[in-house]
Amino acid sequence: MDLEASEIVLSRSDGKEARVPLALRRGPELSALSKIQITPDHRGLLAVMTTGAEVLFEVPRFDGSDQLAGRLVVYLDQNHWSTVANAFHYPEKVTSTELVAAHRLTELVHDRQIVMPTSSAHHHETATRFDFDKRYRLGLTMLQLSRGWQVRDPLQVRRDELRSAFIDRYGLPNDRADDAVFSLAPNVLYSPHRGWSPPSPPSDFSPEVAFRWEALTEACGHIDAVLDVDRSEDGPDTGWVAKSQHFSDWLDGEPKTREQKRKAIDAWLFADLSDEIAYESAACGATVDQLRDWCLRHFAADLRHAPATGLFREVLHDRHLNKGTRWRRNDLTDMIYLSCAAGYADIVVGERHLRSILNQGLHRLGRPLRVHRHLADAVTDIEERRSNGRRGAPTVRQDGS
């Protein structure tokens, strides 16, 4: 698809071509995309920017087979994506150690040793930056190194974990295949429960062709949105910060023991999850008695086993128990996305404060620590695992490192 020439070019192996007019829904001056090339076997999609830069995406397989192929999943917090982007575009802003690490991560992606998925949080934080050049270079770096790998919406992951808790607790039939948290599948960035639905393929397409249509449409939209010429606006204030601050301030003034305060925080979390609990319990066929029993007796215990939600609970405890906590607008995003990543990814690189809280939560849950402060630490961890031939998380030492 040649967007600048507004035509589709179909090329055969004998060199013959057919050119079909392409009706664009918006002018090419608004898009960073110039050309999109797709091979007949649908193994990859190559997007060429108006600057000449290229983005190669892996394309999901219709048969649902495993495409990770033993690669480690490495999740970077937004500030570390900025470090990687700076390593290529503004190297003078990066320390020598992190510069070497950023280039090594790039080599590992190209050598198919790791995948570095992006999330909707990454896209939002990138798209709302004011400086176009920095926004474009950051977005381009993320697209080039993620290669189409994405993080399933953490709110959907949380719902899936709640449903699994009921299924496992009461032996209910499980008629759903487990959806991978890190995926090439189309339309995983946003849960349908957010009130958004993707465009539908033509009704006369076969299931396989419809799947390919969805995958290619989502991939093109994904690239175009991240590199949009226009900056995205911040969403509305939901009031979450004010409510969290009010609750933390109330806890600070209560003459309760730490354990009593933990129970109060669990009640706060339960209230926040109540709609999802009700929906998912009904969706998997739990009875009213089973729902009541789970809420009264098993809520906290079963959450401990939920990779993402259990860790989010631990982070929430730490933040509210820390006297004098001041809540900021992006705290909820950081907590939800990083706890999801730390629950499922092999390696996470996060900012100093939340990294410490996440590792403390992982330690309390008896899980391996996998959150690093620097890119160089992550590279060392990756190299150790590769040399030992293992994908699992590193062993936790007594000093917590």
N, C-alpha and C positions, 0 to 999 in steps of 0.2 A: 504494500500500500504506500504509494507516494503521496504524502499529504500536501506537499508544496505544489505538486503538479495536479492534485485532485484527481488521481486515477489509480486503479488497481491493475497491476501487471501480473499476468499469469504466464509463467515460463515453463516450457516443456524440455525434456532431456535432449530433444533433437535440435534445440536452439530456437524453435518457433515461439512466438509470443502473441498474447491477446491482451489488449488494453481496454479497460472498462471505466467509464466516468465514475468518479467517487464524489457523492454529495456530502460535504462536510457540515456538521451541525454548528460549528463555530469556525471563525476565520483562522488561517494558519498563523497570523500574527499573535494570536493568544496562546499558542501551544509551542512547547519546546521540541515537540516531535517533528521529524522530517520524513522518515521512512520506517516502515515496519516490515520485516521479512520473516516468513514462516516457511519451513520446509515441509514437504508432503508427509514425512513420518511423524510430524508434530513433536519432535523431541526437544525443540528449543524455539525461542522467539528472540529475534535480534531487532532492537530498536535503535535507530540512528537519530541523534539530536540535530537541531539546526546548527549547533556548534561543531558538528562532526564527531562528537563523543558517541560511544556505543554502550548499550546495556544489553547483556545477554541473560535471558531468563530460562531456567529449566521449566518444562511444561509437565503438568501432572498426567499420570497414566490413567486411562479409563478403567483398567483392571484393578486399581487400588493397591498395586504391589508396592513394597517398601522401596522408597527412592533415597532414603538416607544412606543406605549401603554401608553402614558401619561408621559413618562420619560423626564426629563429635558436634554437639550443638553448643555454640558459644553465643551468649546473649550480652550485648553491650547496652549499658544505660546511655541516655542521650548525650551526656557530656563526653563520654568516651567515643561515641560516633564522631563527635566534633573533633576530638583529638586525631582520629584516623583521617578525617577529611583534611584537617590542617597539615597532616604529614605529607599530603600530596600537593596541596594548593598553597599552604602558608607554613612551610617547614621551619621557618625561623621562630614560630610560636610554640614549637614542640621540643621537649627535652630530648637529648640524644638517645637516652634509654627507651623512651616511648616511641621515638621515631623509628628505631630499629624494630621494636615490637610491632608497630603498625604495619610495616612492610612485610614482616614475617607472617602476620595474620593474613595478609593479602596473598602471599605465596601459598599458605595452607588452604585457602579457599580455592585457588586455581588448581592446586594439586589434589583436590577432592578429599582432603583430610578433615575439614570442618565445614559446617554451614553457619552463617551468621544471620539469623532471621530478623526481620523488622516487625514492629507492631503498630497498631493504630495510634498508640501514644507517640511513637517516633514520628509518624506522619503528621500528627497534629502539631507537635512542637517544632517540626521543621517548617511546615506550611505557614505558621503564624509569625515567623521571623520577618523583620522589617527590611533588612538589606537583601536585595534580590540576588546579587552575586554570591554572597555567603550562603543564602538559602539554596540557590541552584547547585553550588558545589557540594554542600552537605547532602542534599537530596540525591545528587548524582552518585556520590560515593556510596551511600546506603543502597541504592538500587544496584550498582555494579557488584557490590560484595554480597548482598543478600541473594542475588540470582533467582529471585522469585519466592524464596522461603519466607513464610510469614508465621506470626504467632496467632493462634486462635484467640478470639475475643476472651479475655480473662473472665468476663461476666458469664459467658457461655461455659467456660471451663468450670467455674464455680457451680453453675446449675448441674452440669454433668456429674460433679463430685457429690452433690447433695442427692441426686437421683441414685447414684451408685451406693451411697450410704444406706438408703432404704432397701435397695435390692439385696445388698450383702447381709444386712441385719436380719431381714425377714425371709430370705430365700425366694424373693419374687422373681418371676420370669424376666429375663433380659432380652428384649427383642431388638436392641440397638447395638450396632457395631461400635466399638470404642473409637472415637474421633481423635486423631493425633493432635497434640497441642502445637507441634511445629509441622507445618504442612505446605505443600504446593497447591492444594485443592483451591478451587475458586470460592470466593465469598465467605472466607473464614474470619476476616478482620473484624467484622461487625455482626453481633448476634441479631437474629430476627426479632428478639425480644426488645431491642432498642427502637422498634417501630420502623425499621428499614427493610426493604426487600429488593433483591437484585432484579435486573431486567430478565425477562423470560425469552428463551429461544423460540423460533417458529415452531408451531405445533406439529408440522409434518416432518420434523427432523427425527431421525432415529436416536435412541438413547445415547449411542456413542458420539454421533455428530453433535447432538445437543450439549453433551459434556464438553466437547472440544470448543464449541461456540462459547460456552460460559467461561471456560478457562482462558481463551484468547481475549475475549471481551474484557474480562476482569484484569488481565495482565496489562493490556493497553491502557485501560482506565487508571490502573494503579500507577503506572509510569507517568502518565500525563498529569495526574492529580498532584503527585509529589513535586513535579517540576513546573507546576502551573506558574504562568507569568504573574498572575495576581496573587497577592498575599491573602491567606484565609483569616477570617476574624475569629477572635476568641468566642467560645460559647457563652450562654447566659450563666449568671451566678445561681447555683442551685440552693444556696443556703447551707451547704454541708459544712463549710468552715465555721460559720457562726454556731451551728449546733454542736460541733465537735469541741469548739473552744468553751462553750457553756458547760458541757459535760465534764471536760477536764478541770475547769475552774471549780465546779461543784465537788469533784473527787478530792481536789487539793484541800478543800475546807472541811472534809468529813473526817471525824475521829475514828476511822475504821482501820482494821488490820489490812495488811497487803493482800491476804487471801480473800477477805471480804470485798475488797476493791476489785479483785479479779472476777469475782462472781457478778459484781455490778457491771463490769465491762462485758462479760458474757451476755448479760441481759440486754445491754445496749446492742451488741452484735446480733443477738437473736431477733430483736425488734427490726433491725435493718434487713435481716434475711427472711423475715416471716413470709412475705409474699412468694419468694422463690421456694421456700420450704413447702408451702401449701401447694404450689403448682407442680413441683417435681414429684412430690409424694403421690399426688393424684395421677400424674402422667405414668407412673410405673405401677399403678394399681394398688397402692397401700390403702388399707382400710382406715376409718376414722380412729379406731382403737389403736392401730399401729402408729398412726401419726401422733396421737396423744402420748403413747408409751415412749416414742422416740424423743419427743420434745421434753418430756419430764425426766427421762432416765439416761438417754444416750447422746444427747446433742453434743456436749463437750468432748466425750470420749471418742465419738466417731469423727469429729472434726480433726482430732489429732492425727488421724490416719489419712486425711485428705491432703494431698501434696501441696496444693496452692492455698486452699481455704484455711487449712490448719496453720500454715506459716503466716498467713495474713492475720489470723487471730493472735498469734504470738507477737507480731509487730504492733498490733493495736493495743495489746496489753502494755507493752513497753512504752509506747508513746503516751498513753493516758496515765500510767503510773509514774512517769517522770514529772516530778513537781515543777510547775512553771512552764510546761510545754506551751509553745505558741504555734498555732496551726496556720498554714499557708494554703493558698488555693491549689497548688500542684501536689500537695502531700498525698491526697487520696489517689491520684494517678500513679505516683511513684510507688506507693504501698501495694496497690492492687497488681500493677504490671510486674514489679520486681519480685513480689512474693510468688506470682505465677511462674515467672522465669526460674527463680531459685528452687521452685518445687519440681520442675521438670527438666530444665536444661542441664547439660553436663558441667558447664562453666558459666558464671555470671561475673561481669565486671561492673561495679557500681560505685557511687560516690561514697566518701568516707563514713559519714554518719549513718546512713541507712545500711551500708554494708555491715557495720558492726552490729546493728540491731538484727539484721537478717541472720547473721552467723550465730548470734546468741539464741535466736529462736530455733534455728536448726539444731544447735547443741542441746537445747532443752527437749526437743522432740526426738533426740537420739539419731539424727540424720547426719550424714557426712557434710562437712562445711565445703561450700563450693563457690562462695562469693569473694572475689578479689578486688583489691583497691586499684591496681595498675594493670595496664595492658601487658607489661613485661612479666608480671606475676602469672597472668593467664597463659602467656606463651610458655613459660617454664612448666606450668601444670600440663599443658597440652603435650609438650615434648616428653615429659615423664611418662604420660599415659601411652603415647605412641611407642616409646622404647620398651614399655612393659606389656604392650599388646592388650590394653584394657580400655574400655569406655567408661567404666564406673567412676564415681566420684572419688577424690583422694581420701586417704585414711586420715581420721581426725586424731591429732596428737593431744596429749593431756594439757598442753599449754594453749589449746584452742586454735593453733595455726594450721 
